[in-house]
Amino acid sequence: MTFLLYLNEEFEGGHTIFYESGRQEWGADYATVGNVAATVKPITGSVLVFAQTCRAEAVDTTTKFTEEEEMYGLRILNENVEWIAPMHEGSPVLSKQGGQPKYVVRSDVMYAYKDT
């Protein structure tokens, strides 16, 4: 899980953008995947929490990712495990006159669980 704690909002831009899955298209400076699914505007004191990796499955299993995971995630193959992760990015920060840079605290929690 990723936790983003927004410490200020005295700037323009700097949104966290999540994309639907789809064909990858490369722009001049960045890549986007699919349509925009959600945009989160930084607000002082707010926290954005999301999973960096939704789930993993061994490639040789018959278990499939859910329709929602397929729509908002991108498949990543690492050895014999297929991961699905949300496609997201931070938009450029455009400071206002007299504005500040974007200040954020990011923390990640990594864990695994096993069904019994």
N, C-alpha and C positions, 0 to 999 in steps of 0.2 A: 504494500500500500504506500502511496505517496501522499504526504500532507504538505500543502502550500499555505502558509500563514502570511496574508498580505499585511504589510506594515504601513503602507501609505497609498494614496490615490491621487496625489497632486501632479498628474501627468496625463497625457492622452495615449491611447493604445495600450499595449501591454496585456491584452486579454489572453487567456488560455483558450485555445480553440481545439475542439475535438471533431474528427472527420468520420464519415461513413467509409466503409471499405469500398474499394473500387479500383479501376485502372489507375496506375500511378502516372502522373503527368508532371514533368519537370519544368519549372519556370526559370527565369534568369537567375534568381538568387535562392530559391527554395523549392521544395517538392510538396505537393498536396495529394491527398488520396481521397477520392470521392467528394461528395457534397459536405458542407458544414453541418454537423449534427447538433453541436452546442457551442456557445461562446460564453465564457465566464469573465465578467468584468471585475478587476481587482477593487475591493472595497476595504478600507482600513479595518482591521480586526477580524475579517472573515477568513474562513479556512475552507480550502478545496481539498477533498479527499477522493482519491480514485486508485483503482488497481492498475499497476504498471503491466502486469501479466495476468490476464483473466484466468487462464487455465492451461494445462498441458496434457497431452495424450501421447502415449506411445504410438508410433506410426503404424505398427502392425495390429492394433486393436480395431474392433468394429465400432467403438464409441465415436460418435460424431460431435462436433461442436454444435451448440444450439443456434437457432436462426438469428437470435439477437447477437450472440458472440460473432457470428459470421458477418453481420451487418456492420458492426462497429469496431471490429478487430482486424488485424492483419496477421496472417499466418507466418510464423517464423520457424524454419526447420533447423534444429541444432542437434547434430548426431542423429539418434533414432527417436527424438522427441519433437513433437510439433507443438509450438506455443502459439497462443493467440494473444495479441497485445493491442491496446487502444492506440489509434493514430492520433497524435496531438502535437501541438506546438505552441510556443509563446509568440504572440504577434509583436512586431517592433514597438518600442517605446518612443513616443513622440512627445517630448517635454513641451509644456506650455511656457509662455513668457513668465519667468520667475519660478517655473516648476522645478520638480526634483526628479532624480532617477527613480526607478522602481526598486523598492526594498521589499524583499520577501525572504522568509525562512522556509527552507525545504528540509523535510525529514522523511526518511524511508524506513518502513518496517518490513522485514523479510521473514516469512514463515512458511512452513509446510504442514499439511495435516494429512492424516491417513484415515480413510473410512474403515470402520471396524465391522 
